[in-house]
Amino acid sequence: MTLLEQLERRLKQLPPEKQNEVLDFAEFLRQRLASTPSAEQRPLRQHPAFGSWRGRNIDALEYQHKLREEWDART
């Protein structure tokens, strides 16, 4: 049974006023999705993690190599 069939089956079991609430909620989700830029649409510089290493005086590549060495040592 597809998701759409499952939704239709459940929706038919609800009284008409609750069916309208489901419809309103679906419209709310659609509008929210349309107004929220996806990760592909948002520039990387706007990501919350951007710049999180700034000011730490840590060489990121050196840190990465150190972590990999630790992981390799565990295996």
Protein Blocks (a to p, Z undefined) as FASTA:
>chain_A
ZZklmmmmmmmmpcfklmmmmmmmmmmmmmmmmmpccfklpcfklpmkgoklgonlpafk
lmmmmmmmmmmmmZZ
